[in-house]
Amino acid sequence: MHKSSVKKKVKKKPGKRPQKKQKDMGSFFFRLTQIAMLCIVAGACYIFYQAGYIQTVLLLHEEAQTVMKNSSIEDFRTNQRGEVYDTDGNLIALLKNDKNIIYLSGEDIPEQVKNAFISIEDKRFYKHSGFDPFAILRAVQSLISKNSITQGGSTITQQLARNIYLTHTVKWERKVEEIFIAAALEKKYSKEDILEFYINNIYFSNGYYGIQAASQGYFSRDAGELTLSETAFLCAIPNSPGSYDPLLHMENTLKRRNLILKSMLEQKMISDGEYEQALAETITLNPSKITFTRTWAHTYIYECATRALMEATGLDYDTCRSRLYTDGYRVYTSINMDTQETLQNTIDENLSGYNTLNSNGTYALQASAVCMNNESGLVTAIVGGRTQEGILPEYNRAYMSFRQPGSAIKPLIVYTPALERGYTASSTVIDSKEKDGPSNSSDRYAGAISLRTAVEQSKNTVAYKLFRELTPEVGLSYLLDMNFSSIETEDYTLSSALGGITTGASSLEMTAAYAALANEGVYRQPTCITMITDMQGNIVFMPEQEERQVYEPDAARRMTDILEGVLTRGTARGKGIPDMPCAGKTGTTNDNIDGWFVGYSAYYTTGVWVGFDSPRGNSAVAGSTYPVNIWQSFMTRLHDGLPSRPLND
C-alpha cells in the first residue's frame, strides 16, 4: 500500500516580529523625547540668556568667590557680648550691641546641641558639600504628603552663609548666591568649624544669639549644664524665632522640642530611654535677671577701654569703639564700686538743697569728682554729675568738661617749680598790690610773709609775681608734661598763675597732677584699665604704666608739707580727714563761677569741681564751700578703718 506523505505544519512563535517593531518604535520615541528635551533645555537656556539670567548667575558666582576670598574666622566671631569687671572681679557691665552673642569654641559646645541641630536642620550635614538637593526633595515631599515642612531645603552651611553674608530677602538671586557661598565655605572651613560658626550666630529670639546666650537668658545656666530636653527645647527656637519664642509661645516650642527629640531618636543619636525621659521632662524657664546700674564710671571705663584698644591694635577711635561692643572682650578695671557709690552719694547729699533745673531738665548746679589710688596710680572712682531720675550718665563732666581751675593751679605751675629753684617754705615773699596786677580775694595785703603763708592764704599777688619770675613758658611746661590737653597759645600770660587758662582743665587732669605731688613728683597717666582679654582669656592689652618724673622729689615733698597747712590754718581750715594726715588746695574763679578742691592722703588723691554747665556766678560756689565739704565727707568715709599714715612716708 502506497503511503501518502503528509507535510508537517511548523507553528510560528506568536509576536516575534511585532516585538521587534515595538522595540524599534520605543527606541524611536525615546530618541525623539531626548531630542525634544534637549530642544526644551536649549530653548530655556536661550530664553534665560536673552533675559540675562545666565549672566546674572555668573556674576553671582563671581561675587561669592570674592566674598570667600576676603572671608576670615573673624566674620563669624563679631557681635560677641563682652564683659566688664571691677577691681574685685565682680561683673559690673555687659558690652553688647543689638546682638547678644556669648561665643563658645567648638570643643565647648555640647555634643547634644550639635546633634540636635543636625538632626532637625541638616541630616546629611557631614555628607554634602554645602548644597544638598536631596534636602530640597525631602522638603517638597513633606509639603505634599503632610502639608507642612518639617525640614527646610537649606543646609546648615547655607543658613550660615545667609546669616553672615546675605539678607533674608526671598529672591532667586539671593538663593543662588547663597548656594555658591555655601559651597565655597565648605572648601575653606572644616565641618566642625562651620557647625561652630552656625551655633554661635543663630538667633534664639529675645535678643539672644548663640546657644550660650540663649541658655543663660532662658535658664540662667551655661549650655553645658542643660539637660537633653532643655537643649532640644532651645534648639527648637531658631527655626522660627517669632513662632517659637518660649516667653510667648511655650506650647509651640514644646511641640518642636518633641519633634527634635524624635528626629534624634530615629537617627540613633539618643536611646529609647533618653528619649522617653526627655519627652516627659517639664521645662521650667528661669530667665536671667542680671541687671546693672549704669554709673558715671561706666562711661569712663568705655572711654579708657577704647583708648587701650587703639594702643593695642593701631586702629582708629571709631573702629575700636565699635569693636568694644562686638568683639567679646573682657575688660578688667580698677574701679571700686563701693567707693564709686560713696563718692556719688556724697555729691548728691551735699548738693541736695540746690534743685533748680536747666531748660533741658537737668540740675543747674553740677559737680564732678575723681578719686585715684596713690599706690597704683589708677582711678578708683569717677563721678561726672549728680544722680537724677531720667537722666542717663552720659556726659561725664569729670573728663569731658574743662573749667578754669582758679587757685588750685598754683601749686602745679607756680609753687612747686619755685621750690625747685631755691625757694623754701620759709622764704620771704611780698604780698602787695601792683599796678595792673591782681587783687587778693579778701582785698587785704600783708606785706612780707613766708611762702608757706602765701600758699595757705592763697595770695594771688605772690603767685603772680613768682610766675612772672618763672615765666609762663616754664610754668605751663609742667602741665604739658602731665598731659593737660587744653593749653592754648593764649594761655602764655601771667593770668594763668591764678588759673586763668582759656579752656581750662578737667577734674581728671587736676586729680592726676596732684597725685604726682603725692607720689614724690612722679606723674602717671590716669586710666582705670588693668587688662583686656578676649573671651578665651588671651591678653589683648596689658598696660605698661608710663611714669614721668615731672617734679623733683624733694620739691614735691616740700610742696606736700606746705599744702598740709591749707587744711589746718588756711583756706580749707578744719576740713581735713580726722586722724589722717592730708594736704590740698582750694580754687575759686572770678565771680564765683567755678569752685575746686583737690587734695590727698597717703592713700588716695581726690579732686572735686562744683559749678554750672553754662558758666555763671553764684556766691555759694567757692573752693571753701561745696567742693571741700564734698571732699572731706567722702575722704573721711573712704579712710574709715585705715591706719593713720603720714604723707611723704
ABEGO torsion letter per residue (X at the ends): XBBBBBBBBBBBBBGAAAAAAAAAAAAAAAAAAAAAAAAAAAAAAAAAAAAGAAAAAAAAAAAAAAAAAABBAAAAABGBBBBBBBAAGBBABBBBBABBBBBBBAAABBAAAAAAAAAAABAAAAABAGBBAAAAAAAAAAAAAAGBBABBABBAAAAAAAAAABBABBBAAAAAAAAAAAAAAAAABBAAAAAAAAAAABBAEGGBBEAAAAAAAAAGBBAAABBAAAAAAAAAAAABAAAABAAABAAAAAAAAAAAAAAAAAAGABBAAAAAAAAABBBBBBBBABBBBBBAAAAAAAAAAAAAAAAAAGBBAAAAAAAAAAAGBBBBBABBAAAAAAAAAAAAAAAAABABBBAAGBBABBBBBBBBBAAAGBBABBBAEBBBBGBBBABBAAAABBBBAEAAAAAAAAAAAAAAAGBBAABBBBBBBBBGBBBBAAGBBAEBBBAAAAAAAGBAAAAAAAAAAAEAAAAAAAAAAAGBAABBAAABBAAAAAGBBAAEBBAAAAAAAAAAAAAGGBBBBBBABABBBBAAGBBABBBBBBBBBABBAAAAAAAAAAAAAAAAABAABGABBBGBBBBEBBBBBBGGABBBBBBBBAABBBBBBBEBABBBBBAABBAABAAAAAAAAAAAAAABGBBBBBBGX
